Amino acid sequence: VAKETFIVDATRFVAELLSKPEESVMVSLISSTPMRFQSNENPTAYVEFKSIGLAREQCPEYSKAICEYLESSLGIAPQRIYIEFTDIDGKLFGWDKTTF
């Protein structure tokens, strides 16, 4: 998968998942970092999923959706994906010379 294509599609996916506009979603793909997980170098992913007002009770649903998305788009098996969920305090997150 081309990085540019993945980033465009992933931005759309995350925006829909969180019911937020694409303009407020940032996606990064760092594919050149060597990673070893479960004693091998097979495709793996470490995802940082951060959002202002991230609902803790929805994280299992998000985890399922993200794993399915990464499996279908990048061929990474769900058991080789770790996801770190973070609810960001908007007052501690800056953008456009201010905070949320």
N, C-alpha and C positions, 0 to 999 in steps of 0.2 A: 504494500500500500504506500502510495506517495505521501510524504509528510504533510504537504499542503492540503491534499484531499482529506486526509484523516483529521487534521485540525479544523477544517471547515465543517465536516460532518460531526465531529465530536462537540464542537461549539453548539451546533444545532441540537444535538442529543441532550447536552447538559441543560441548555435553556428550557427545553421541553420538560425534562425531568423535574426541574425546580420551578417551573411555571414563571420564568423570568425572561425578559427580553434578551436576545442574543447580544445586544450592545453592552450588557452588563456582565457577560461571561468571558472569562479568560481561560484559554487552554494552551498548555505547553506540552510538547512531546520531546523528550530527551532520549534518543535511541542509541546514542553512541557510548553510553555508560556501561561498562562491563558489569554484569550482575550474576551472582551465583545464589541459587535457592534450592532447597531440598537436595543438596549435594550434587547439583549439576548445573549446566549453563543453558538448558533448554529455555525457550521464550518465557519470560516472566515479567511481571509489572508491579511496581509500587506506585499507588495512586494517592495523591493528596487531594482530598475533596473538601473544599472550604467554602462556606457561605455565611453571610450575615443572616441570622435567624434560622439556622439549620435545625430542624426538628429531630431530636434524638430518636423519637419513636418511629421515624420514617427511615432511619439508616438501614435496617434490614432490607427494606424494599429497594432503597437506592443501591445497596450492595448487590442484590440480585440483578438489577437492571444494568449496572456498570459491568459486572462480570459477563453477562450475556452479550453486551455490546462489544467488549474487548475480545471475547471469544470469536464473535462473528466477523469483526472488522480486522483484527490482527492475528487471530488464530492462537491466542493465549488461553490455555486451559484455566478455568475458574479456580482450581486448587493451587494455581501458581500466581495468584493475584492477592496482594495485600492492599487494603484500602484504609487510609487514615482519615477519619471524618473530624472536622473541626467547625464548631459554631463560632463565628467571629463576632466579637463585640464591635458594632459599627463605630463607636466612639474611639476605638483603637485601630481603625483601618482608614488610611488616608487615600484621597483621590482628588485631583483637580484643585489643589491648594487648600483642601479642607478635609474633614472626616465625615463619615456617614452618621 
